[in-house]
């Protein structure tokens, strides 16, 4: 029997990378990374049912690892934002951001 590729290989990797790029925007990377993890798990279940039929399990696992890293980073950013809001240090955090931007000459 001819071997096939598992479904959603490309979209899993793309969503994982997109989740990684969006993780710093208030944890917005949770959405694409979560979708990528879900799709990768679904593809892994398909592979587990008939492993000799499929060839690209390594790409699926790579995409899942990228998505899991993005998911963890996004969750950490969400926790950080919650901590900053809950502790009332919003002004201190904004002042620190302004100082960093001024140091690099981005904001005057």
N, C-alpha and C positions, 0 to 999 in steps of 0.2 A: 504494500500500500504506500502511496506517495505521502511524504510528510508535508504538513501545512504549517502556516504561521498562526500563532495565537492572536486573537482579536485585540485591538486597542493598544498595540505596542507603542506606536508613535504618540498617541494622545496621552498615554501615561507619562512618558518622558517629558512631553511639552508641558503638561499640567504640573508635574513635579518641579520643573525649572521655573515656571510662572509663579508657583507657590513660594519658591525660594526667593525670587525677586520681589514679591509683594509682602514678604514677612515683616518688613520694617514699617509698613503703612498700617499701623494700629492692628496688626495681626490679620490683615486681609488675606494673607496667604493660606489661612486655614481652609478656605473654601476650595481653591483649586487643588491643594495638597490632599485634602480629604477625599475629593472625587478621585484623584489619582490612586490613592491607597485602596479605595473601594474597587476601582476597575482592575487594579493589579491583583487583588485578592480573588476577584471573580475569575480572572484569567488563570490564576494558579489552581483554582478548583477545577477548571476545565482541563488543565494539564494533568492534574492528579488523577482524573478519571481515565485518561488514556495517554500516558507519557510517550509512548513510541510514535504517536501520530503527529506530535508537534516538535518544532525545532528551536524556537526563539525564547525559551524560558529564561535565559540569562539576561536578555534585554528587559524582560518583564521584571525580574528581580532587581536589576539596576534602577529602573524607573521607580520601583517601590521604595528602594533605599533613598533615592533623591527626594521622593515625596515625604517619607518619614522624617528626614532631616528638616525639610521645609515646615512640616507640621510641628515638630518640636520647637523650632525657632519662632514660629508664629505664636505658639502657646506661651513661650517665654516672654515675647513682646506684649502679649495681652496681660499677663501677670504683672509685668513691669508697669504698664499704663494704669492698671487697677491700683497698684501700690502707690504710684505717684498721686493719683487722684484721691485715694483714701487717706494718705498721710498729710495731705494739704501742702505738699512741697511743690506745687505746680509752678509758682513764681520762681522758686530757686532753680528748678529744672529749666525753665525758659531763660533765666539769666545765664545759666551755664551754657546753654545752646547759643545765646547771643555772643558770649565771650569767645566760644570756639569759632563761630563764624567770623567775628572780627579779627581773630588771630590769623585766620587764613585769608583775610581781605575780601571776604564774600559780602559781608554786611558792614556798613559804617554807621 
